[in-house]
Amino acid sequence: ETLKREQVDDDNKKEYCAVQFDSADDTKKALERKIAGHENAIATAKEAVETLTEEIAALTAGIKALDKEVAEATEQRKEENTEYK
């Protein structure tokens, strides 16, 4: 009688453990998928930052070149204006 009761207890504990392992495994897999999704989002964001950094550098260079052209044109106009006076 005692052995039967212990066997039933052991069987119940084994079943409980199996359910807990399955639950933990499901949680682990869900978290791994979530981490992978976040890693992909981070990689995409890093690529966007790199692209924007390159675009900003190109725009900054363009602005500097335009400023130089404007300064040269202004100087040329001043010289031409002085010649006509």
Residue frames relative to the residue before (quaternion, step in Angstrom):
aa qw qx qy qz dx dy dz
E 1.0000 0.0000 0.0000 0.0000 0.00 0.00 0.00
T 0.6724 0.4900 -0.2900 0.4730 3.58 0.90 -0.92
L 0.6490 0.5153 -0.3185 0.4602 3.58 0.97 -0.78
K 0.6308 0.5217 -0.3370 0.4652 3.59 1.01 -0.76
R 0.6585 0.5056 -0.3059 0.4661 3.58 0.95 -0.90
E 0.6571 0.4994 -0.3079 0.4733 3.59 0.94 -0.84
Q 0.6365 0.5206 -0.3285 0.4646 3.57 1.02 -0.78
V 0.6401 0.5111 -0.3183 0.4771 3.59 0.98 -0.85
D 0.6404 0.5158 -0.3192 0.4710 3.61 0.96 -0.86
D 0.6609 0.5058 -0.3028 0.4644 3.56 0.95 -0.93
D 0.6456 0.5172 -0.3151 0.4652 3.57 0.98 -0.84
N 0.6555 0.5073 -0.3093 0.4662 3.58 0.98 -0.85
K 0.6554 0.5033 -0.3075 0.4719 3.56 0.97 -0.84
K 0.6368 0.5247 -0.3254 0.4619 3.57 1.01 -0.83
E 0.6537 0.5042 -0.3074 0.4732 3.58 0.96 -0.86
Y 0.6347 0.5280 -0.3203 0.4646 3.58 0.98 -0.86
C 0.6621 0.5074 -0.3002 0.4626 3.57 0.91 -0.94
A 0.6407 0.5247 -0.3247 0.4570 3.57 0.96 -0.85
V 0.6469 0.5063 -0.3142 0.4759 3.58 0.97 -0.85
Q 0.6640 0.5045 -0.3034 0.4610 3.59 0.94 -0.88
F 0.6377 0.5151 -0.3256 0.4711 3.59 1.02 -0.78
D 0.6451 0.5123 -0.3189 0.4688 3.58 0.96 -0.85
S 0.6592 0.5096 -0.3038 0.4621 3.55 0.94 -0.90
A 0.6599 0.4975 -0.3034 0.4743 3.58 0.95 -0.89
D 0.6434 0.5221 -0.3189 0.4602 3.58 1.00 -0.80
D 0.6406 0.5130 -0.3201 0.4733 3.59 0.98 -0.83
T 0.6509 0.5097 -0.3120 0.4681 3.57 0.97 -0.86
K 0.6372 0.5324 -0.3187 0.4572 3.57 0.99 -0.88
K 0.6741 0.4932 -0.2972 0.4626 3.58 0.88 -0.94
A 0.6421 0.5161 -0.3261 0.4638 3.59 0.98 -0.80
L 0.6665 0.4927 -0.2999 0.4723 3.58 0.96 -0.82
E 0.6283 0.5265 -0.3346 0.4648 3.59 1.04 -0.73
R 0.6405 0.5030 -0.3249 0.4807 3.60 1.02 -0.77
K 0.6440 0.5226 -0.3173 0.4598 3.57 0.98 -0.84
I 0.6424 0.5135 -0.3151 0.4736 3.58 0.99 -0.86
A 0.6468 0.5145 -0.3231 0.4610 3.59 0.92 -0.87
G 0.6408 0.5208 -0.3213 0.4636 3.57 1.00 -0.79
H 0.6653 0.4891 -0.3005 0.4773 3.57 0.97 -0.84
E 0.6294 0.5273 -0.3381 0.4598 3.59 1.02 -0.75
N 0.6410 0.5076 -0.3233 0.4764 3.59 1.02 -0.77
A 0.6470 0.5120 -0.3212 0.4648 3.59 0.97 -0.83
I 0.6377 0.5190 -0.3237 0.4682 3.58 1.01 -0.80
A 0.6550 0.5093 -0.3142 0.4613 3.59 0.91 -0.88
T 0.6467 0.5099 -0.3145 0.4720 3.58 0.98 -0.83
A 0.6576 0.5086 -0.3066 0.4636 3.57 0.95 -0.87
K 0.6390 0.5187 -0.3300 0.4623 3.59 1.00 -0.79
E 0.6383 0.5147 -0.3274 0.4696 3.58 0.98 -0.80
A 0.6449 0.5176 -0.3183 0.4635 3.57 0.99 -0.83
V 0.6393 0.5195 -0.3245 0.4648 3.58 0.98 -0.82
E 0.6479 0.5133 -0.3180 0.4643 3.59 0.95 -0.87
T 0.6557 0.5087 -0.3081 0.4651 3.58 0.93 -0.89
L 0.6784 0.4860 -0.2935 0.4663 3.57 0.88 -0.93
T 0.6183 0.5392 -0.3423 0.4580 3.59 1.04 -0.74
E 0.6543 0.4974 -0.3088 0.4787 3.58 0.97 -0.85
E 0.6566 0.5084 -0.3125 0.4612 3.58 0.95 -0.85
I 0.6383 0.5181 -0.3238 0.4682 3.59 0.98 -0.81
A 0.6438 0.5157 -0.3225 0.4642 3.59 0.96 -0.86
A 0.6599 0.4975 -0.3104 0.4697 3.60 0.94 -0.85
L 0.6651 0.4949 -0.3053 0.4685 3.60 0.94 -0.85
T 0.6300 0.5281 -0.3307 0.4634 3.58 1.02 -0.78
A 0.6472 0.5025 -0.3147 0.4791 3.58 0.97 -0.85
G 0.6467 0.5199 -0.3170 0.4594 3.58 1.01 -0.81
I 0.6460 0.5116 -0.3146 0.4711 3.58 0.99 -0.81
K 0.6454 0.5126 -0.3241 0.4644 3.60 0.95 -0.84
A 0.6546 0.5015 -0.3143 0.4703 3.58 0.96 -0.85
L 0.6541 0.5075 -0.3086 0.4683 3.58 0.98 -0.83
D 0.6247 0.5285 -0.3324 0.4690 3.58 1.01 -0.81
K 0.6476 0.5131 -0.3179 0.4650 3.58 0.99 -0.85
E 0.6544 0.5089 -0.3112 0.4647 3.59 0.95 -0.88
V 0.6476 0.5109 -0.3166 0.4683 3.59 0.96 -0.84
A 0.6502 0.5101 -0.3161 0.4660 3.59 0.95 -0.85
E 0.6588 0.4968 -0.3085 0.4733 3.58 0.97 -0.84
A 0.6566 0.5001 -0.3147 0.4688 3.59 0.95 -0.83
T 0.6309 0.5246 -0.3290 0.4676 3.58 1.01 -0.78
E 0.6572 0.5020 -0.3075 0.4706 3.58 0.93 -0.88
Q 0.6445 0.5145 -0.3220 0.4650 3.58 0.98 -0.85
R 0.6528 0.5066 -0.3189 0.4643 3.61 0.95 -0.82
K 0.6287 0.5282 -0.3364 0.4610 3.57 1.00 -0.76
E 0.6571 0.5032 -0.3073 0.4696 3.58 0.96 -0.90
E 0.6682 0.4948 -0.3018 0.4665 3.59 0.91 -0.90
N 0.6345 0.5285 -0.3213 0.4635 3.56 1.04 -0.80
T 0.6463 0.5127 -0.3142 0.4699 3.59 1.04 -0.84
E 0.6391 0.5394 -0.3220 0.4437 3.61 1.00 -0.77
Y 0.7081 0.4622 -0.2719 0.4594 3.59 1.00 -0.77
K 0.6430 0.5378 -0.3330 0.4319 3.61 1.17 -0.30
